[in-house]
Amino acid sequence: MKTKLFIGSLITLLSAGLASASDYVVESSVWIDGELRGTPSVVVESDKEATIEMAQGETGWRMTLLVEAPMDHEGAARDAIWIRVGISELIDGEWEFLTDSMLGVRAGTTGSFSVVDPGVDAATPETARLYVELNARPAEG
């Protein structure tokens, strides 16, 4: 029995039009238990949540993304971007929330976050329970 890789039919995003000035291309890499589970790229409209879902049979993962520009009073660099991210894992047909985080990155640079088991000294894609890399840059309109 073949397992079909289900990618993208639940990538809930923008209409198929051109990217606006407040759109961002978000590239991601997601490792779960040391295994690379996907490297999707998606266009996200500023201040609007987007969802990426990748499933294979009864397992998979889902990530929600929200990209925001920092407020003036936060004193961030002009090209800084806040990325709010939440991630869940599909286990035996049920979604289990893993974690959420907020990354502050400069446009075009990569930020990461991880969840490790007790006793793990350094988080890497191979040693972390969950390891996520995100890179966001303004979309070309």
Secondary structure, 3 states (H helix, E strand, C coil): CCCCEEECCCCECCCCCCCCCCEEEEEEEEEECCEEEECCEEEEECCCCEEEEEEECCEEEEEEEEEECCCHHHCCCCCEEEEEEEEEEEECCEEEEEEEEEEEEECCCEEEEEECCCCCCCCCCCCCCEEEEEEEEECCC
